[in-house]
């Protein structure tokens, strides 16, 4: 359903427009992407709400936000404001010039190629920096089910006996399944038992940034002191180390130093160690040397429990029949469940109505509309085969000519984007292929889409055809 303009009674004032925009974007954009790219933005809204100037830290971020998010931000602003809004991206003024000599040019070029999203002039975090743990993410607030039982048990063992078994602990699974919650829970449990322990939670992209900045500012001794002295390192999404040679080398060194002093390392990823692409074999072998556990999408009973528990945290009562109704319609991950719950609670409070199945239907009507038009992998295969003039049977055959392999990869990409099937399930429907083959296809087409205008247009046509 296309978004329309808000009614006059719903319109936020100039001061509230950007805050309302952030709230809406937080529901639509994956949490890690939102926290990395959107949350740090600062906006100035004109009194008449017709112009919004967003300040961005550096040109890299500006170009990325313009390419990936500007259209969505503009659409949300216009929906909230009820009229056209001019969105302008501007570089935030720097506080002052750097007085540190730059790294040698050849090394700087290599390192800048690895920098994900942080301005080169920012200083490396000092030794003894905060642990970055979210105190709300604990074992007690994590709902247990068959989907995460083994991972939770392993995590609790690590938290209670640091540096012994399961080192490293490698947790993998799809987006929004609770990997980050689990690693925070490990850190929080350890600090409750050993308040003086040196613990750090960090996303892989931030580690990349720290490596780059330590070389640029010649503060590598501080970098090593910070990372090599930890008792527990919790690092999220190590797949972001792909193709970053210098970062992989420094992480390998930190990994070895921590194991040598019997510190513990916990890592998460979207795939199991041997499925990681463009990461050096010696790192992969280290990742695979401890315990590797998966988190699966939550089963129905677990989804129901998650909804009831999270509603209670918000001081709301979620009737069990409503929780079952929502859980049956939101099946992919915990993050989408939380988004659905937020919509229901907001709708209930705004309309001053008790939570019921009918209220849930009203609050989630857009989501349920999408569910009713559920797209199947089989339909995707047929649509793509027709578009590229190949046989449907070629989608699950072993043939590999480019005229067949390319459409097959596109179909795999669309299956991942438009259905709730897991990578192994998609692979099975494409002739019993391994899930790593599907992952490679998804990443390849997603990357090429950003560069290839013709491919992007073809994908747009296919998506509109499939969505009806």
GURO-918978 format. One record per residue (C-alpha): residue number from 1; residue in one letter; x negated, y negated, z negated. Coordinates in nm, 4 decimals. Layout:
ATOM,sefi,markol,xx,yy,zz
ATOM,NUM,a,X,Y,Z
...
END
This chain:
ATOM,sefi,markol,xx,yy,zz
ATOM,1,x,0.0000,0.0000,0.0000
ATOM,2,x,-0.1420,-0.3398,0.0968
ATOM,3,x,-0.1969,-0.5788,-0.1904
ATOM,4,x,0.0199,-0.8893,-0.1848
ATOM,5,x,-0.0201,-1.2242,-0.3537
ATOM,6,x,0.0732,-1.2506,-0.7179
ATOM,7,x,0.3910,-1.4276,-0.8263
ATOM,8,x,0.3620,-1.7737,-0.9842
ATOM,9,x,0.4203,-1.6367,-1.3336
ATOM,10,x,0.1262,-1.3997,-1.2984
ATOM,11,x,-0.1278,-1.6542,-1.1731
ATOM,12,x,-0.4309,-1.7092,-1.3993
ATOM,13,x,-0.5651,-2.0609,-1.4469
ATOM,14,x,-0.9058,-2.1668,-1.3152
ATOM,15,x,-1.0829,-2.0563,-1.6343
ATOM,16,x,-0.9194,-1.7147,-1.6268
ATOM,17,x,-0.9412,-1.6417,-1.2553
ATOM,18,x,-1.2940,-1.4963,-1.2544
ATOM,19,x,-1.2318,-1.2942,-1.5729
ATOM,20,x,-0.9184,-1.1474,-1.4160
ATOM,21,x,-1.1142,-1.0732,-1.0986
ATOM,22,x,-1.3792,-0.8849,-1.3002
ATOM,23,x,-1.1105,-0.6827,-1.4764
ATOM,24,x,-0.9598,-0.5794,-1.1427
ATOM,25,x,-1.2982,-0.4948,-0.9873
ATOM,26,x,-1.3936,-0.2856,-1.2919
ATOM,27,x,-1.0970,-0.0607,-1.2140
ATOM,28,x,-1.1847,-0.0246,-0.8455
ATOM,29,x,-1.5644,0.0059,-0.8465
ATOM,30,x,-1.7595,0.2953,-1.0074
ATOM,31,x,-1.8903,0.1968,-1.3505
ATOM,32,x,-2.2629,0.2162,-1.2687
ATOM,33,x,-2.2197,0.0057,-0.9533
ATOM,34,x,-2.0020,-0.2455,-1.1361
ATOM,35,x,-2.2485,-0.2855,-1.4237
ATOM,36,x,-2.5441,-0.3156,-1.1861
ATOM,37,x,-2.4062,-0.5545,-0.9248
ATOM,38,x,-2.0863,-0.7244,-1.0418
ATOM,39,x,-2.0970,-0.7721,-1.4191
ATOM,40,x,-2.4134,-0.9941,-1.4153
ATOM,41,x,-2.2577,-1.2428,-1.1710
ATOM,42,x,-2.1718,-1.5919,-1.2972
ATOM,43,x,-1.8960,-1.7870,-1.1235
ATOM,44,x,-1.7791,-2.1471,-1.1123
ATOM,45,x,-1.4118,-2.1872,-1.0184
ATOM,46,x,-1.2784,-2.5150,-0.8759
ATOM,47,x,-0.9957,-2.6711,-1.0729
ATOM,48,x,-0.7534,-2.6041,-0.7871
ATOM,49,x,-0.8814,-2.2404,-0.7663
ATOM,50,x,-0.9435,-2.2740,-0.3943
ATOM,51,x,-1.3199,-2.2298,-0.4161
ATOM,52,x,-1.5351,-1.9942,-0.6229
ATOM,53,x,-1.9144,-2.0253,-0.6260
ATOM,54,x,-2.0878,-1.7083,-0.7485
ATOM,55,x,-2.4483,-1.7365,-0.8667
ATOM,56,x,-2.6742,-1.4412,-0.7807
ATOM,57,x,-3.0160,-1.3731,-0.9362
ATOM,58,x,-3.2161,-1.3231,-0.6161
ATOM,59,x,-3.1866,-1.2988,-0.2392
ATOM,60,x,-3.1966,-0.9185,-0.2371
ATOM,61,x,-2.8918,-0.9074,-0.4613
ATOM,62,x,-2.7202,-1.1789,-0.2593
ATOM,63,x,-2.7605,-0.9901,0.0683
ATOM,64,x,-2.6431,-0.6644,-0.0891
ATOM,65,x,-2.3372,-0.8206,-0.2541
ATOM,66,x,-2.2472,-1.0048,0.0662
ATOM,67,x,-2.2657,-0.6791,0.2640
ATOM,68,x,-2.1076,-0.4420,0.0122
ATOM,69,x,-1.8727,-0.6364,-0.2152
ATOM,70,x,-1.7957,-0.9880,-0.0863
ATOM,71,x,-1.4903,-0.8815,0.1153
ATOM,72,x,-1.3427,-0.6966,-0.1817
ATOM,73,x,-1.4153,-0.9863,-0.4216
ATOM,74,x,-1.2488,-1.2334,-0.1843
ATOM,75,x,-0.9419,-1.0119,-0.1491
ATOM,76,x,-0.9016,-0.9761,-0.5263
ATOM,77,x,-0.9479,-1.3509,-0.5839
ATOM,78,x,-0.6842,-1.4341,-0.3235
ATOM,79,x,-0.4421,-1.1785,-0.4657
ATOM,80,x,-0.4851,-1.3226,-0.8149
ATOM,81,x,-0.4777,-1.6880,-0.7067
ATOM,82,x,-0.1827,-1.6466,-0.4723
ATOM,83,x,-0.3562,-1.8417,-0.1962
ATOM,84,x,-0.6706,-1.8484,0.0142
ATOM,85,x,-0.9920,-1.8755,-0.1887
ATOM,86,x,-1.3279,-1.9747,-0.0391
ATOM,87,x,-1.5983,-1.7481,-0.1850
ATOM,88,x,-1.9537,-1.8829,-0.1776
ATOM,89,x,-2.2672,-1.6942,-0.2864
ATOM,90,x,-2.5546,-1.9066,-0.4173
ATOM,91,x,-2.8968,-1.8317,-0.5609
ATOM,92,x,-2.9170,-1.9021,-0.9338
ATOM,93,x,-3.1933,-2.1566,-1.0136
ATOM,94,x,-3.5094,-2.0087,-1.1587
ATOM,95,x,-3.6176,-2.1285,-1.5012
ATOM,96,x,-3.9732,-2.1907,-1.3895
ATOM,97,x,-4.2508,-2.0626,-1.1640
ATOM,98,x,-4.4408,-1.7500,-1.2495
ATOM,99,x,-4.7940,-1.8123,-1.3717
ATOM,100,x,-4.9060,-1.4553,-1.3223
ATOM,101,x,-5.1203,-1.3661,-1.0213
ATOM,102,x,-4.9394,-1.1324,-0.7805
ATOM,103,x,-5.0525,-0.7754,-0.7277
ATOM,104,x,-5.2773,-0.7045,-0.4265
ATOM,105,x,-5.0753,-0.7353,-0.1101
ATOM,106,x,-5.0823,-0.3738,0.0000
ATOM,107,x,-4.9671,-0.2455,-0.3400
ATOM,108,x,-4.7127,-0.5246,-0.3715
ATOM,109,x,-4.5573,-0.4308,-0.0385
ATOM,110,x,-4.5269,-0.0695,-0.1512
ATOM,111,x,-4.3811,-0.1610,-0.4880
ATOM,112,x,-4.1337,-0.4150,-0.3536
ATOM,113,x,-4.0031,-0.1434,-0.1246
ATOM,114,x,-3.9142,0.0529,-0.4392
ATOM,115,x,-3.7524,-0.2364,-0.6275
ATOM,116,x,-3.3788,-0.1644,-0.6485
ATOM,117,x,-3.2066,-0.4786,-0.7693
ATOM,118,x,-3.4130,-0.6921,-1.0081
ATOM,119,x,-3.5928,-1.0140,-0.9254
ATOM,120,x,-3.9742,-0.9691,-0.9121
ATOM,121,x,-4.0260,-1.2689,-1.1421
ATOM,122,x,-3.8482,-1.1082,-1.4366
ATOM,123,x,-4.0878,-0.9951,-1.7118
ATOM,124,x,-4.1261,-0.6322,-1.8103
ATOM,125,x,-3.9308,-0.5439,-2.1238
ATOM,126,x,-4.1531,-0.5684,-2.4319
ATOM,127,x,-4.2657,-0.2765,-2.6431
ATOM,128,x,-4.0114,-0.1883,-2.9073
ATOM,129,x,-3.7138,-0.3040,-2.6960
ATOM,130,x,-3.3651,-0.2014,-2.8032
ATOM,131,x,-3.2652,0.1574,-2.7336
ATOM,132,x,-2.9698,0.0576,-2.5059
ATOM,133,x,-2.7436,0.3192,-2.6610
ATOM,134,x,-2.3689,0.2652,-2.6742
ATOM,135,x,-2.2728,0.3518,-3.0340
ATOM,136,x,-1.9167,0.4387,-2.9263
ATOM,137,x,-2.0378,0.7334,-2.7152
ATOM,138,x,-2.0792,1.0162,-2.9657
ATOM,139,x,-2.0146,1.3897,-2.9827
ATOM,140,x,-1.7016,1.3225,-3.1893
ATOM,141,x,-1.5504,1.1016,-2.9171
ATOM,142,x,-1.6290,1.3509,-2.6388
ATOM,143,x,-1.3395,1.5843,-2.5603
ATOM,144,x,-1.4654,1.9417,-2.5247
ATOM,145,x,-1.3359,2.1875,-2.2667
ATOM,146,x,-1.4589,2.4675,-2.0455
ATOM,147,x,-1.5853,2.2086,-1.7958
ATOM,148,x,-1.8461,2.0682,-2.0358
ATOM,149,x,-1.8754,2.3275,-2.3142
ATOM,150,x,-2.2186,2.4614,-2.2231
ATOM,151,x,-2.3613,2.1137,-2.1565
ATOM,152,x,-2.2228,1.9855,-2.4876
ATOM,153,x,-2.3655,2.2822,-2.6807
ATOM,154,x,-2.7080,2.2323,-2.5240
ATOM,155,x,-2.6956,1.8587,-2.5958
ATOM,156,x,-2.6086,1.9181,-2.9612
ATOM,157,x,-2.8962,2.1640,-2.9905
ATOM,158,x,-3.1384,1.9069,-2.8499
ATOM,159,x,-3.0063,1.6359,-3.0816
ATOM,160,x,-3.0550,1.8614,-3.3836
ATOM,161,x,-3.3959,2.0123,-3.2985
ATOM,162,x,-3.5922,1.7595,-3.0991
ATOM,163,x,-3.8901,1.8763,-2.8952
ATOM,164,x,-3.8186,2.2469,-2.9291
ATOM,165,x,-3.5989,2.4451,-2.6884
ATOM,166,x,-3.4390,2.3070,-2.3714
ATOM,167,x,-3.7087,2.0527,-2.2930
ATOM,168,x,-3.6323,1.8937,-2.0575
ATOM,169,x,-3.2548,1.9185,-2.0619
ATOM,170,x,-3.1212,1.8522,-1.7117
ATOM,171,x,-2.7476,1.7783,-1.6842
ATOM,172,x,-2.5881,1.7509,-1.3419
ATOM,173,x,-2.2400,1.6924,-1.2033
ATOM,174,x,-2.0266,1.4519,-1.0057
ATOM,175,x,-1.9403,1.0902,-1.0794
ATOM,176,x,-1.7311,1.0168,-1.3868
ATOM,177,x,-1.7497,1.3603,-1.5513
ATOM,178,x,-1.9180,1.2532,-1.8767
ATOM,179,x,-2.2926,1.2938,-1.8158
ATOM,180,x,-2.3701,0.9469,-1.9486
ATOM,181,x,-2.1459,0.9980,-2.2518
ATOM,182,x,-2.3357,1.3145,-2.3352
ATOM,183,x,-2.6835,1.1602,-2.3209
ATOM,184,x,-2.5728,0.8639,-2.5348
ATOM,185,x,-2.4283,1.1122,-2.7835
ATOM,186,x,-2.7675,1.2851,-2.8109
ATOM,187,x,-2.9431,0.9561,-2.8851
ATOM,188,x,-2.6817,0.8395,-3.1340
ATOM,189,x,-2.6868,1.1710,-3.3214
ATOM,190,x,-3.0666,1.1673,-3.3477
ATOM,191,x,-3.0717,0.8106,-3.4813
ATOM,192,x,-2.8070,0.8987,-3.7406
ATOM,193,x,-3.0415,1.1704,-3.8671
ATOM,194,x,-3.3725,0.9909,-3.8046
ATOM,195,x,-3.3203,0.6121,-3.7959
ATOM,196,x,-3.6907,0.5472,-3.7311
ATOM,197,x,-3.7050,0.7658,-3.4195
ATOM,198,x,-3.8075,0.5906,-3.0973
ATOM,199,x,-3.5200,0.6455,-2.8561
ATOM,200,x,-3.4544,0.4872,-2.5161
ATOM,201,x,-3.1612,0.5297,-2.2799
ATOM,202,x,-3.2272,0.3956,-1.9322
ATOM,203,x,-3.0889,0.4238,-1.5818
ATOM,204,x,-3.3360,0.5467,-1.3193
ATOM,205,x,-3.3083,0.2176,-1.1285
ATOM,206,x,-3.4284,0.0273,-1.4357
ATOM,207,x,-3.7300,0.2582,-1.4639
ATOM,208,x,-3.8125,0.1766,-1.1011
ATOM,209,x,-3.7904,-0.1936,-1.1837
ATOM,210,x,-4.0138,-0.1555,-1.4892
ATOM,211,x,-4.2807,0.0210,-1.2823
ATOM,212,x,-4.2742,-0.2532,-1.0193
ATOM,213,x,-4.2913,-0.5364,-1.2701
ATOM,214,x,-4.5678,-0.3787,-1.4765
ATOM,215,x,-4.7883,-0.3609,-1.1665
ATOM,216,x,-4.7007,-0.7104,-1.0533
ATOM,217,x,-4.7742,-0.8650,-1.3923
ATOM,218,x,-5.0656,-0.6384,-1.4749
ATOM,219,x,-4.8909,-0.5251,-1.7938
ATOM,220,x,-4.9225,-0.1545,-1.7330
ATOM,221,x,-5.0709,-0.0897,-2.0788
ATOM,222,x,-4.7475,-0.2261,-2.2274
ATOM,223,x,-4.5477,-0.0064,-1.9917
ATOM,224,x,-4.7361,0.3057,-2.1029
ATOM,225,x,-4.7115,0.2087,-2.4694
ATOM,226,x,-4.3376,0.1712,-2.4311
ATOM,227,x,-4.2610,0.4934,-2.2454
ATOM,228,x,-4.5359,0.7288,-2.3620
ATOM,229,x,-4.4682,0.6669,-2.7329
ATOM,230,x,-4.0996,0.7632,-2.7312
ATOM,231,x,-3.9539,1.0485,-2.9332
ATOM,232,x,-3.6569,1.0815,-2.6983
ATOM,233,x,-3.6179,0.9544,-2.3421
ATOM,234,x,-3.2683,0.9663,-2.1915
ATOM,235,x,-3.2676,0.8842,-1.8221
ATOM,236,x,-2.9591,0.8682,-1.6013
ATOM,237,x,-2.9285,0.9440,-1.2284
ATOM,238,x,-3.2823,1.0577,-1.1447
ATOM,239,x,-3.1729,1.1014,-0.7814
ATOM,240,x,-3.2503,0.7271,-0.7504
ATOM,241,x,-3.6228,0.8159,-0.7577
ATOM,242,x,-3.5877,0.9478,-0.4013
ATOM,243,x,-3.8498,0.8069,-0.1593
ATOM,244,x,-4.0155,0.6006,-0.4356
ATOM,245,x,-4.3644,0.7484,-0.4433
ATOM,246,x,-4.5226,0.5111,-0.6958
ATOM,247,x,-4.2285,0.5458,-0.9335
ATOM,248,x,-4.2358,0.9249,-0.9092
ATOM,249,x,-4.6065,0.9262,-0.9897
ATOM,250,x,-4.5599,0.7108,-1.2998
ATOM,251,x,-4.2595,0.9096,-1.4164
ATOM,252,x,-4.4591,1.2296,-1.3782
ATOM,253,x,-4.7316,1.0794,-1.5986
ATOM,254,x,-4.4784,0.9689,-1.8598
ATOM,255,x,-4.3099,1.3101,-1.8430
ATOM,256,x,-4.6385,1.4917,-1.9092
ATOM,257,x,-4.7354,1.2542,-2.1918
ATOM,258,x,-4.4026,1.3005,-2.3684
ATOM,259,x,-4.4068,1.6785,-2.3395
ATOM,260,x,-4.7645,1.6878,-2.4708
ATOM,261,x,-4.6570,1.5114,-2.7909
ATOM,262,x,-4.3448,1.7301,-2.8187
ATOM,263,x,-4.1057,1.4459,-2.7495
ATOM,264,x,-3.7825,1.5345,-2.5738
ATOM,265,x,-3.6593,1.4338,-2.2288
ATOM,266,x,-3.2958,1.4472,-2.1138
ATOM,267,x,-3.2110,1.3772,-1.7500
ATOM,268,x,-2.8915,1.3520,-1.5475
ATOM,269,x,-2.8324,1.3772,-1.1755
ATOM,270,x,-2.5566,1.4243,-0.9213
ATOM,271,x,-2.7064,1.7575,-0.8147
ATOM,272,x,-2.9194,2.0355,-0.9606
ATOM,273,x,-3.3024,1.9952,-0.9509
ATOM,274,x,-3.3744,2.1917,-0.6340
ATOM,275,x,-3.0941,2.0028,-0.4573
ATOM,276,x,-3.2653,1.6643,-0.5081
ATOM,277,x,-3.3721,1.5093,-0.1791
ATOM,278,x,-3.7015,1.3238,-0.1211
ATOM,279,x,-3.8431,1.3886,-0.4688
ATOM,280,x,-4.1870,1.5456,-0.5028
ATOM,281,x,-4.1962,1.9187,-0.5662
ATOM,282,x,-4.4085,1.8863,-0.8807
ATOM,283,x,-4.1424,1.6641,-1.0383
ATOM,284,x,-3.8623,1.8976,-0.9322
ATOM,285,x,-4.0477,2.1912,-1.0876
ATOM,286,x,-4.0783,1.9956,-1.4150
ATOM,287,x,-3.7071,1.9143,-1.4095
ATOM,288,x,-3.6310,2.2832,-1.3583
ATOM,289,x,-3.8680,2.4061,-1.6304
ATOM,290,x,-3.6307,2.3524,-1.9255
ATOM,291,x,-3.2551,2.4099,-1.9238
ATOM,292,x,-3.0279,2.3023,-1.6382
ATOM,293,x,-2.6549,2.2784,-1.7123
ATOM,294,x,-2.3609,2.1566,-1.5073
ATOM,295,x,-2.0548,1.9508,-1.5976
ATOM,296,x,-1.7520,2.0395,-1.3863
ATOM,297,x,-1.4353,1.8387,-1.3204
ATOM,298,x,-1.2071,1.8737,-1.6259
ATOM,299,x,-0.9320,2.1341,-1.6189
ATOM,300,x,-0.5684,2.0365,-1.6806
ATOM,301,x,-0.5645,2.1000,-2.0579
ATOM,302,x,-0.8853,1.9029,-2.1019
ATOM,303,x,-0.7472,1.6115,-1.8997
ATOM,304,x,-0.4375,1.6075,-2.1206
ATOM,305,x,-0.6509,1.6029,-2.4364
ATOM,306,x,-0.8682,1.3223,-2.2962
ATOM,307,x,-0.5622,1.1056,-2.2251
ATOM,308,x,-0.4094,1.1604,-2.5690
ATOM,309,x,-0.7404,1.0963,-2.7490
ATOM,310,x,-0.8295,0.7850,-2.5523
ATOM,311,x,-0.4807,0.6439,-2.5993
ATOM,312,x,-0.5220,0.6935,-2.9754
ATOM,313,x,-0.8490,0.4991,-2.9637
ATOM,314,x,-0.6476,0.2138,-2.8077
ATOM,315,x,-0.3947,0.2445,-3.0957
ATOM,316,x,-0.1288,0.3753,-2.8607
ATOM,317,x,0.0740,0.6970,-2.8619
ATOM,318,x,0.0650,0.9000,-2.5402
ATOM,319,x,0.3518,1.1541,-2.5455
ATOM,320,x,0.2327,1.4983,-2.4417
ATOM,321,x,0.4765,1.5244,-2.1500
ATOM,322,x,0.3455,1.1932,-2.0118
ATOM,323,x,-0.0138,1.3089,-2.0543
ATOM,324,x,0.0685,1.6259,-1.8569
ATOM,325,x,0.2358,1.4208,-1.5837
ATOM,326,x,-0.0683,1.1943,-1.5467
ATOM,327,x,-0.3172,1.4817,-1.5741
ATOM,328,x,-0.1446,1.6688,-1.2911
ATOM,329,x,-0.1761,1.3659,-1.0643
ATOM,330,x,-0.5288,1.2491,-1.1565
ATOM,331,x,-0.7598,1.5443,-1.1151
ATOM,332,x,-1.1002,1.4248,-1.0004
ATOM,333,x,-1.2857,1.2878,-1.3040
ATOM,334,x,-1.2663,1.1303,-1.6481
ATOM,335,x,-1.3291,0.7792,-1.5182
ATOM,336,x,-1.0178,0.7880,-1.2991
ATOM,337,x,-0.8184,0.9234,-1.5937
ATOM,338,x,-0.9333,0.6273,-1.8025
ATOM,339,x,-0.8375,0.3886,-1.5224
ATOM,340,x,-0.4903,0.5420,-1.5019
ATOM,341,x,-0.4507,0.5190,-1.8791
ATOM,342,x,-0.5499,0.1491,-1.8788
ATOM,343,x,-0.2858,0.0759,-1.6152
ATOM,344,x,-0.0167,0.2586,-1.8145
ATOM,345,x,-0.1052,0.0849,-2.1431
ATOM,346,x,-0.1187,-0.2582,-1.9769
ATOM,347,x,0.2134,-0.1964,-1.7986
ATOM,348,x,0.3725,-0.0814,-2.1252
ATOM,349,x,0.2527,-0.3852,-2.3217
ATOM,350,x,0.3338,-0.6366,-2.0474
ATOM,351,x,0.6880,-0.5059,-2.0010
ATOM,352,x,0.7381,-0.4230,-2.3698
ATOM,353,x,0.8487,-0.0708,-2.2823
ATOM,354,x,0.7647,0.2564,-2.4534
ATOM,355,x,0.5385,0.4962,-2.2689
ATOM,356,x,0.7436,0.7498,-2.0743
ATOM,357,x,0.7137,0.9496,-1.7541
ATOM,358,x,0.9202,0.6872,-1.5692
ATOM,359,x,0.6943,0.4082,-1.6971
ATOM,360,x,0.3893,0.6079,-1.5879
ATOM,361,x,0.5469,0.6496,-1.2420
ATOM,362,x,0.6007,0.2736,-1.2197
ATOM,363,x,0.2493,0.1871,-1.3437
ATOM,364,x,0.0791,0.4358,-1.1128
ATOM,365,x,0.3034,0.3993,-0.8068
ATOM,366,x,0.0119,0.3093,-0.5771
ATOM,367,x,-0.1907,0.6075,-0.6972
ATOM,368,x,0.1060,0.8441,-0.6678
ATOM,369,x,0.1752,0.7132,-0.3186
ATOM,370,x,-0.1752,0.8133,-0.2205
ATOM,371,x,-0.1326,1.1541,-0.3846
ATOM,372,x,0.1853,1.2136,-0.1859
ATOM,373,x,-0.0119,1.1558,0.1343
ATOM,374,x,-0.2844,1.3927,0.0221
ATOM,375,x,-0.5390,1.4518,0.2956
ATOM,376,x,-0.6656,1.8076,0.3435
ATOM,377,x,-1.0086,1.9190,0.4596
ATOM,378,x,-0.8395,2.1185,0.7348
ATOM,379,x,-0.6660,1.8045,0.8622
ATOM,380,x,-0.9976,1.6179,0.8574
ATOM,381,x,-1.1664,1.8951,1.0571
ATOM,382,x,-0.8905,1.8920,1.3190
ATOM,383,x,-0.8843,1.5108,1.3463
ATOM,384,x,-1.2632,1.4827,1.3801
ATOM,385,x,-1.2773,1.7716,1.6290
ATOM,386,x,-1.0108,1.6040,1.8449
ATOM,387,x,-1.1886,1.2682,1.8234
ATOM,388,x,-1.5268,1.4077,1.9350
ATOM,389,x,-1.3740,1.6614,2.1771
ATOM,390,x,-1.5108,1.9772,2.0197
ATOM,391,x,-1.3354,2.2914,1.8971
ATOM,392,x,-1.2076,2.3087,1.5399
ATOM,393,x,-1.3892,2.6431,1.5117
ATOM,394,x,-1.7187,2.4565,1.5634
ATOM,395,x,-1.6668,2.2907,1.2233
ATOM,396,x,-1.7390,2.6159,1.0429
ATOM,397,x,-1.9554,2.7893,1.3012
ATOM,398,x,-2.3327,2.8287,1.2774
ATOM,399,x,-2.3944,2.6313,1.5964
ATOM,400,x,-2.6413,2.3444,1.5586
ATOM,401,x,-2.6547,2.1350,1.8778
ATOM,402,x,-2.6251,1.7620,1.8085
ATOM,403,x,-2.2901,1.7422,1.9880
ATOM,404,x,-2.1478,1.9729,1.7183
ATOM,405,x,-2.3712,1.9093,1.4159
ATOM,406,x,-2.3038,1.5351,1.4172
ATOM,407,x,-1.9208,1.5584,1.4099
ATOM,408,x,-1.9513,1.8337,1.1481
ATOM,409,x,-2.1552,1.6002,0.9231
ATOM,410,x,-1.9007,1.3226,0.9768
ATOM,411,x,-1.6196,1.5603,0.8797
ATOM,412,x,-1.8101,1.6608,0.5637
ATOM,413,x,-1.8580,1.2931,0.4765
ATOM,414,x,-1.4872,1.2205,0.5217
ATOM,415,x,-1.3946,1.5292,0.3202
ATOM,416,x,-1.6001,1.3987,0.0295
ATOM,417,x,-1.4611,1.0450,0.0634
ATOM,418,x,-1.0931,1.1253,0.1183
ATOM,419,x,-1.0274,1.4402,-0.0835
ATOM,420,x,-1.0872,1.5519,-0.4391
ATOM,421,x,-1.2735,1.8640,-0.3320
ATOM,422,x,-1.6125,1.9312,-0.4915
ATOM,423,x,-1.9253,1.9721,-0.2786
ATOM,424,x,-1.9229,2.3545,-0.3165
ATOM,425,x,-1.5533,2.3652,-0.2194
ATOM,426,x,-1.6193,2.1537,0.0900
ATOM,427,x,-1.9162,2.3721,0.1834
ATOM,428,x,-1.6999,2.6829,0.1556
ATOM,429,x,-1.4444,2.5310,0.3942
ATOM,430,x,-1.7202,2.4558,0.6454
ATOM,431,x,-1.8164,2.8170,0.7004
ATOM,432,x,-1.9565,2.8979,0.3581
ATOM,433,x,-2.2319,2.6369,0.3665
ATOM,434,x,-2.4320,2.5527,0.0539
ATOM,435,x,-2.3261,2.2392,-0.1336
ATOM,436,x,-2.6712,2.0871,-0.0730
ATOM,437,x,-2.5937,2.0904,0.3008
ATOM,438,x,-2.2778,1.8922,0.2313
ATOM,439,x,-2.4663,1.6508,0.0045
ATOM,440,x,-2.7265,1.5906,0.2763
ATOM,441,x,-2.4528,1.5184,0.5319
ATOM,442,x,-2.2703,1.2797,0.2973
ATOM,443,x,-2.5860,1.0831,0.2184
ATOM,444,x,-2.6985,1.0760,0.5828
ATOM,445,x,-2.3684,0.9454,0.7221
ATOM,446,x,-2.3231,0.6974,0.4357
ATOM,447,x,-2.6694,0.5512,0.5008
ATOM,448,x,-2.6265,0.5370,0.8779
ATOM,449,x,-2.2872,0.3718,0.8432
ATOM,450,x,-2.4572,0.0668,0.6920
ATOM,451,x,-2.6880,0.0279,0.9933
ATOM,452,x,-2.4905,0.1634,1.2886
ATOM,453,x,-2.1999,-0.0592,1.3932
ATOM,454,x,-2.0639,0.1966,1.6399
ATOM,455,x,-2.0597,0.4742,1.3793
ATOM,456,x,-1.8947,0.2438,1.1265
ATOM,457,x,-1.6197,0.1631,1.3760
ATOM,458,x,-1.5662,0.5316,1.4562
ATOM,459,x,-1.5385,0.6131,1.0855
ATOM,460,x,-1.2930,0.3282,1.0379
ATOM,461,x,-1.0716,0.4658,1.3153
ATOM,462,x,-1.0868,0.8178,1.1718
ATOM,463,x,-1.0072,0.6955,0.8200
ATOM,464,x,-0.7059,0.4958,0.9385
ATOM,465,x,-0.5840,0.7918,1.1446
ATOM,466,x,-0.6103,1.0282,0.8487
ATOM,467,x,-0.4481,0.7851,0.6041
ATOM,468,x,-0.1590,0.7339,0.8413
END
